[in-house]
Amino acid sequence: VVSTAERVVLRRLRDVARPLSLGELAGGVHRDASSVSVVVSRLVERGLVRKERSPDDQRRCVISATAAGRRAVDDSPD
């Protein structure tokens, strides 16, 4: 089961179809970064998103949906 907050984050990652920084993701879902960070941590633990160092800037992390994350949001009700 995916919560509403998790669904919003997963949909944004699916729709953009590229890794996003935490700030980009938070701005895209109109939430503050600290709230989105908590949601992302839960999703990482469940294997629905991946958080890794940016290949362009090792100081930065980027977040992307896994195949399981994309399936979870595709299967969830609107």
DSSP file with accessible surface (Angstrom, degrees, kcal/mol):
  #  RESIDUE AA STRUCTURE BP1 BP2  ACC     N-H-->O    O-->H-N    N-H-->O    O-->H-N    TCO  KAPPA ALPHA  PHI   PSI    X-CA   Y-CA   Z-CA
    1    1 A V              0   0  171      0, 0.0     2,-0.5     0, 0.0    71,-0.0   0.000 360.0 360.0 360.0 132.9    0.0    0.0    0.0
    2    2 A V        -     0   0   18     70,-0.1     2,-0.0     4,-0.0     0, 0.0  -0.905 360.0-132.0-108.3 128.6    1.3    3.4   -1.0
    3    3 A S     >  -     0   0   45     -2,-0.5     4,-2.8     1,-0.1     5,-0.2  -0.240  28.0-104.9 -71.4 167.8    0.4    6.5    1.0
    4    4 A T  H  > S+     0   0   95      1,-0.2     4,-2.4     2,-0.2     5,-0.2   0.928 122.3  48.7 -60.2 -46.1   -0.9    9.7   -0.6
    5    5 A A  H  > S+     0   0   41      1,-0.2     4,-2.0     2,-0.2    -1,-0.2   0.912 112.8  48.1 -62.2 -41.3    2.5   11.4    0.0
    6    6 A E  H  > S+     0   0   10      1,-0.2     4,-2.8     2,-0.2     5,-0.2   0.916 110.3  52.0 -65.4 -41.0    4.4    8.5   -1.4
    7    7 A R  H  X S+     0   0   39     -4,-2.8     4,-2.7     2,-0.2     5,-0.2   0.908 107.9  51.9 -62.3 -41.4    2.1    8.3   -4.4
    8    8 A V  H  X S+     0   0   49     -4,-2.4     4,-2.0     2,-0.2    -1,-0.2   0.937 113.0  44.6 -61.6 -45.7    2.7   12.1   -5.1
    9    9 A V  H  X S+     0   0    4     -4,-2.0     4,-2.4     2,-0.2     5,-0.2   0.941 114.3  48.6 -65.4 -46.6    6.5   11.6   -5.0
   10   10 A L  H  X S+     0   0    1     -4,-2.8     4,-2.5     1,-0.2    -2,-0.2   0.901 110.5  51.3 -62.7 -39.7    6.4    8.4   -7.1
   11   11 A R  H  X S+     0   0   60     -4,-2.7     4,-3.0    -5,-0.2    -1,-0.2   0.909 109.4  50.4 -64.0 -41.8    4.2   10.0   -9.7
   12   12 A R  H  X S+     0   0   93     -4,-2.0     4,-2.3    -5,-0.2     5,-0.3   0.936 112.3  46.7 -62.1 -45.8    6.5   13.0  -10.0
   13   13 A L  H  X S+     0   0    6     -4,-2.4     4,-1.7     1,-0.2     5,-0.4   0.899 114.9  47.3 -63.5 -39.5    9.5   10.8  -10.5
   14   14 A R  H  < S+     0   0   75     -4,-2.5    -2,-0.2    -5,-0.2    -1,-0.2   0.934 113.2  47.8 -65.9 -44.9    7.7    8.7  -13.0
   15   15 A D  H  < S+     0   0  104     -4,-3.0    -2,-0.2     1,-0.2    -1,-0.2   0.862 113.9  45.4 -69.1 -35.2    6.4   11.7  -15.0
   16   16 A V  H  < S-     0   0   36     -4,-2.3    -1,-0.2    -5,-0.2    -2,-0.2   0.846  88.4-158.8 -77.3 -33.4    9.8   13.4  -15.2
   17   17 A A     <  +     0   0   84     -4,-1.7    -3,-0.1    -5,-0.3    -4,-0.1   0.792  59.0  83.4  60.3  31.4   11.6   10.2  -16.1
   18   18 A R  S    S-     0   0  130     -5,-0.4    -1,-0.2    45,-0.1    -2,-0.1  -0.973  91.2 -85.5-151.9 154.5   15.0   11.4  -15.0
   19   19 A P        -     0   0   58      0, 0.0     2,-0.4     0, 0.0    45,-0.2  -0.357  46.2-159.2 -62.1 141.0   16.7   11.5  -11.6
   20   20 A L  B     -A   63   0A   2     43,-2.5    43,-3.0     4,-0.0     2,-0.1  -0.934  16.1-120.2-121.5 148.6   15.9   14.6   -9.5
   21   21 A S     >  -     0   0   17     -2,-0.4     4,-2.7    41,-0.2     5,-0.2  -0.369  37.9-105.2 -73.1 165.2   17.7   16.3   -6.6
   22   22 A L  H  > S+     0   0   47     39,-0.5     4,-3.0     1,-0.2     5,-0.2   0.921 122.8  51.1 -59.5 -41.8   15.7   16.5   -3.4
   23   23 A G  H  > S+     0   0   49      1,-0.2     4,-2.5     2,-0.2    -1,-0.2   0.905 110.5  47.7 -63.0 -42.4   15.2   20.2   -4.1
   24   24 A E  H  > S+     0   0   71      2,-0.2     4,-2.2     1,-0.2    -1,-0.2   0.915 114.0  47.6 -64.1 -42.8   13.9   19.6   -7.6
   25   25 A L  H  X S+     0   0    0     -4,-2.7     4,-1.4     2,-0.2    -2,-0.2   0.942 112.1  48.9 -64.4 -46.5   11.6   16.9   -6.3
   26   26 A A  H  X>S+     0   0    5     -4,-3.0     5,-2.2     1,-0.2     4,-0.5   0.920 112.8  48.1 -60.6 -44.4   10.3   19.0   -3.4
   27   27 A G  H ><5S+     0   0   48     -4,-2.5     3,-0.8     1,-0.2    -1,-0.2   0.893 109.0  54.5 -62.8 -37.8    9.6   21.9   -5.8
   28   28 A G  H 3<5S+     0   0   22     -4,-2.2    -1,-0.2     1,-0.2    -2,-0.2   0.758 115.1  38.1 -69.3 -24.9    7.9   19.7   -8.2
   29   29 A V  H 3<5S-     0   0   11     -4,-1.4    -1,-0.2    -3,-0.4    -2,-0.2   0.327 109.9-120.8-107.5   6.1    5.4   18.4   -5.6
   30   30 A H  T <<5S+     0   0  163     -3,-0.8     2,-0.3    -4,-0.5    -3,-0.2   0.887  72.1 119.0  58.1  45.0    5.0   21.8   -3.9
   31   31 A R  S   <S-     0   0  141     -5,-2.2    -1,-0.2    -6,-0.1    -2,-0.2  -0.910  70.4 -94.5-131.2 162.2    6.3   20.5   -0.5
   32   32 A D     >  -     0   0   89     -2,-0.3     4,-2.0     1,-0.1     3,-0.4  -0.456  35.4-116.4 -78.6 153.8    9.2   21.5    1.7
   33   33 A A  H  > S+     0   0   45      1,-0.2     4,-2.6     2,-0.2     5,-0.2   0.834 111.7  57.9 -60.8 -35.1   12.4   19.5    1.3
   34   34 A S  H  > S+     0   0   83      2,-0.2     4,-1.4     1,-0.2    -1,-0.2   0.908 108.2  46.4 -65.6 -38.2   12.3   18.2    4.8
   35   35 A S  H  > S+     0   0   58     -3,-0.4     4,-1.7     2,-0.2    -2,-0.2   0.922 113.9  47.7 -67.4 -42.6    8.9   16.6    4.3
   36   36 A V  H  X S+     0   0    3     -4,-2.0     4,-3.1     1,-0.2     5,-0.2   0.881 105.7  59.9 -67.3 -35.2    9.9   15.1    1.0
   37   37 A S  H  X S+     0   0   37     -4,-2.6     4,-2.4     1,-0.2    -1,-0.2   0.903 104.3  49.7 -59.6 -40.5   13.1   13.7    2.5
   38   38 A V  H  X S+     0   0   84     -4,-1.4     4,-1.9     2,-0.2    -1,-0.2   0.930 112.6  47.0 -64.3 -44.5   11.1   11.7    5.1
   39   39 A V  H  X S+     0   0   13     -4,-1.7     4,-2.3     1,-0.2    -2,-0.2   0.931 111.5  51.1 -63.5 -45.3    8.9   10.3    2.3
   40   40 A V  H  X S+     0   0    2     -4,-3.1     4,-2.8     1,-0.2     5,-0.2   0.919 107.0  54.1 -60.4 -42.1   12.0    9.5    0.1
   41   41 A S  H  X S+     0   0   50     -4,-2.4     4,-2.2     1,-0.2    -1,-0.2   0.915 109.3  47.8 -59.3 -42.7   13.6    7.7    3.0
   42   42 A R  H  X S+     0   0   96     -4,-1.9     4,-1.5     1,-0.2    -1,-0.2   0.909 112.6  49.0 -63.3 -41.8   10.6    5.4    3.5
   43   43 A L  H  <>S+     0   0    0     -4,-2.3     5,-2.7     2,-0.2     6,-0.9   0.870 109.2  52.1 -67.8 -36.3   10.5    4.7   -0.3
   44   44 A V  H ><5S+     0   0   60     -4,-2.8     3,-1.5     1,-0.2    -1,-0.2   0.938 107.8  52.3 -62.8 -45.9   14.2    3.9   -0.3
   45   45 A E  H 3<5S+     0   0  165     -4,-2.2    -1,-0.2     1,-0.3    -2,-0.2   0.841 111.5  47.1 -58.5 -33.7   13.7    1.4    2.5
   46   46 A R  T 3<5S-     0   0  111     -4,-1.5    -1,-0.3    -5,-0.1    -2,-0.2   0.441 114.9-116.5 -89.1  -1.9   10.9   -0.3    0.6
   47   47 A G  T < 5S+     0   0   38     -3,-1.5    22,-0.3    -4,-0.3    21,-0.3   0.692  83.1 117.6  76.7  20.1   12.9   -0.4   -2.6
   48   48 A L  S   <S+     0   0   15     -5,-2.7    18,-2.1    -6,-0.2     2,-0.3   0.683  76.1  27.2 -94.4 -21.1   10.6    1.9   -4.5
   49   49 A V  E    S-B   65   0A   4     -6,-0.9     2,-0.4    16,-0.3    16,-0.2  -0.956  70.2-138.9-134.6 160.2   13.1    4.7   -5.2
   50   50 A R  E     -B   64   0A 110     14,-3.2    14,-2.3    -2,-0.3     2,-0.5  -0.957  10.7-165.0-118.6 135.2   16.8    4.8   -5.5
   51   51 A K  E     +B   63   0A  97     -2,-0.4     2,-0.3    12,-0.2    12,-0.2  -0.987  25.6 150.1-122.0 121.0   19.0    7.6   -4.0
   52   52 A E  E     -B   62   0A  89     10,-2.4    10,-3.4    -2,-0.5     2,-0.1  -0.938  49.3 -77.3-146.2 166.6   22.5    7.9   -5.3
   53   53 A R  E     -B   61   0A 137     -2,-0.3     8,-0.3     8,-0.3     5,-0.2  -0.390  53.2-107.3 -65.2 141.5   25.3   10.3   -5.9
   54   54 A S        -     0   0    3      6,-3.2     3,-0.2     3,-0.7     6,-0.2  -0.511  16.6-141.3 -68.3 133.8   24.9   12.5   -9.0
   55   55 A P  S    S+     0   0  110      0, 0.0     3,-0.2     0, 0.0    -1,-0.1   0.787 103.5  49.5 -66.5 -22.4   27.3   11.4  -11.7
   56   56 A D  S    S+     0   0  154      1,-0.3     2,-0.3     2,-0.0    -2,-0.0   0.750 126.8  17.1 -86.2 -26.9   27.8   15.1  -12.5
   57   57 A D    >   -     0   0   50     -3,-0.2     3,-2.1     3,-0.2    -3,-0.7  -0.822  61.6-159.3-152.0 104.0   28.5   16.3   -9.0
   58   58 A Q  T 3  S+     0   0  121     -2,-0.3    -1,-0.1     1,-0.3    -2,-0.0   0.639  91.3  65.9 -64.0 -13.8   29.5   13.9   -6.3
   59   59 A R  T 3  S+     0   0  207     -6,-0.1     2,-0.3     2,-0.0    -1,-0.3   0.660  96.6  70.1 -77.7 -15.7   28.4   16.3   -3.6
   60   60 A R    <   -     0   0   99     -3,-2.1    -6,-3.2    -6,-0.2     2,-0.3  -0.787  69.9-146.9-108.4 144.7   24.8   16.0   -4.7
   61   61 A C  E     - B   0  53A  41     -2,-0.3   -39,-0.5    -8,-0.3     2,-0.3  -0.840  11.2-158.1-105.5 147.5   22.3   13.1   -4.5
   62   62 A V  E     - B   0  52A   7    -10,-3.4   -10,-2.4    -2,-0.3     2,-0.4  -0.930   5.0-146.6-124.2 153.0   19.7   12.3   -7.1
   63   63 A I  E     +AB  20  51A   2    -43,-3.0   -43,-2.5    -2,-0.3     2,-0.3  -0.945  19.5 170.2-122.6 135.4   16.5   10.3   -6.6
   64   64 A S  E     - B   0  50A  16    -14,-2.3   -14,-3.2    -2,-0.4     2,-0.2  -0.979  34.9-106.3-142.5 155.1   14.8    8.1   -9.2
   65   65 A A  E     - B   0  49A   7     -2,-0.3   -16,-0.3   -16,-0.2     2,-0.1  -0.577  31.0-137.7 -78.9 140.3   11.9    5.6   -9.2
   66   66 A T     >  -     0   0   17    -18,-2.1     4,-2.5    -2,-0.2     5,-0.2  -0.424  32.8 -99.0 -83.5 172.2   12.8    1.9   -9.4
   67   67 A A  H  > S+     0   0   45      1,-0.2     4,-2.5     2,-0.2     5,-0.2   0.914 128.5  52.0 -58.6 -40.0   10.8   -0.5  -11.6
   68   68 A A  H  > S+     0   0   33    -21,-0.3     4,-2.4     1,-0.2    -1,-0.2   0.883 108.4  51.1 -64.6 -37.4    8.9   -1.5   -8.5
   69   69 A G  H  > S+     0   0    0    -22,-0.3     4,-2.0   -21,-0.2    -2,-0.2   0.908 109.6  48.9 -66.4 -41.1    8.2    2.1   -7.7
   70   70 A R  H  X S+     0   0  108     -4,-2.5     4,-2.4     1,-0.2    -2,-0.2   0.924 112.7  48.5 -65.6 -40.0    6.8    2.8  -11.1
   71   71 A R  H  X S+     0   0  145     -4,-2.5     4,-2.4    -5,-0.2    -2,-0.2   0.913 108.4  54.8 -64.3 -42.0    4.6   -0.3  -10.9
   72   72 A A  H  X S+     0   0   23     -4,-2.4     4,-0.6     1,-0.2    -1,-0.2   0.905 112.8  41.2 -60.0 -42.2    3.4    0.7   -7.4
   73   73 A V  H  < S+     0   0    2     -4,-2.0     3,-0.5     2,-0.2    -1,-0.2   0.878 113.7  52.8 -76.0 -34.7    2.2    4.1   -8.6
   74   74 A D  H  < S+     0   0   93     -4,-2.4    -2,-0.2     1,-0.2    -1,-0.2   0.862 113.5  44.9 -65.1 -33.0    0.8    2.6  -11.9
   75   75 A D  H  < S+     0   0  132     -4,-2.4    -1,-0.2    -5,-0.2    -2,-0.2   0.572  95.2  96.6 -86.7 -10.7   -1.2    0.1   -9.8
   76   76 A S  S  < S-     0   0   18     -4,-0.6     2,-0.0    -3,-0.5    -3,-0.0  -0.519  80.8-107.8 -83.7 150.1   -2.5    2.6   -7.2
   77   77 A P              0   0  103      0, 0.0    -1,-0.1     0, 0.0    -2,-0.1  -0.355 360.0 360.0 -71.1 154.2   -5.9    4.2   -7.5
   78   78 A D              0   0  171     -2,-0.0    -2,-0.0     0, 0.0     0, 0.0   0.454 360.0 360.0 -72.9 360.0   -6.1    7.9   -8.4
